[in-house]
Amino acid sequence: MLLITHYDKAGVLHRARWKLIFDRPVGTYRLFDLQNDPDEMKNLADSEKNGMVKTFIAGKLIEKLDW
C-alpha cells in the first residue's frame, strides 16, 4: 500500500509488517517493524540487520512513485 502526504513524505506498507517512510525534503528514511513495534517507537532504518528490508521496500516505493 502506497501512502503520500501533503508534507512531501511518502511511505509504503509491505505485507502489513514493515512500514517505510521517506522524508523527501530531508532525504531520510524511517523503517518500522509493525509486528514487533506497533507504536512505531524504534526506527530501524539505519540498522544493518534490516538493511536488506529497507533496500527492498525503498526500491518498491521508488518504483511506484516513478522518481
C-alpha distance (Angstrom), angle and dihedral (degrees) to the residues before:
residue distance angle dihedral
M1 . . .
L2 3.80 . .
L3 3.80 120.2 .
I4 3.81 125.0 -168.7
T5 3.80 125.4 179.0
H6 3.76 132.2 -162.8
Y7 3.81 88.5 -114.1
D8 3.82 89.1 73.4
K9 3.77 92.5 -106.0
A10 3.76 121.1 133.0
G11 3.75 130.4 -166.3
V12 3.73 141.9 173.2
L13 3.77 134.1 -154.2
H14 3.77 113.9 -146.0
R15 3.78 115.8 -157.8
A16 3.81 89.6 -29.6
R17 3.81 92.1 -80.0
W18 3.80 103.2 83.4
K19 3.78 128.9 45.4
L20 3.79 121.0 -168.5
I21 3.80 121.5 -171.9
F22 3.80 122.0 -169.3
D23 3.80 116.9 -161.8
R24 3.79 99.4 -155.2
P25 3.84 99.7 -168.5
V26 3.81 91.5 52.8
G27 3.81 97.2 31.2
T28 3.79 95.9 -131.7
Y29 3.79 133.4 133.1
R30 3.78 131.7 -144.8
L31 3.81 119.3 -163.7
F32 3.79 124.4 -170.1
D33 3.80 132.2 -174.2
L34 3.80 98.9 -141.9
Q35 3.79 92.6 -169.7
N36 3.82 93.9 59.4
D37 3.81 98.2 24.3
P38 3.82 109.3 32.2
D39 3.82 91.9 164.5
E40 3.83 91.2 57.8
M41 3.78 94.7 -127.4
K42 3.82 100.3 139.3
N43 3.79 118.5 60.7
L44 3.81 108.2 -149.2
A45 3.81 96.7 -179.5
D46 3.79 94.5 108.7
S47 3.79 95.5 40.2
E48 3.80 112.5 116.7
K49 3.79 88.6 -150.4
N50 3.83 90.8 63.5
G51 3.80 98.0 35.3
M52 3.80 94.7 111.5
V53 3.81 91.5 49.7
K54 3.80 90.6 52.2
T55 3.81 92.7 46.8
F56 3.81 92.7 48.8
I57 3.81 95.6 47.5
A58 3.83 92.8 42.0
G59 3.81 88.1 54.1
K60 3.81 89.9 52.8
L61 3.81 90.6 48.4
I62 3.81 93.2 50.9
E63 3.80 89.9 46.0
K64 3.81 92.0 53.5
L65 3.79 94.3 45.1
D66 3.82 93.8 43.4
W67 3.83 93.0 -137.9
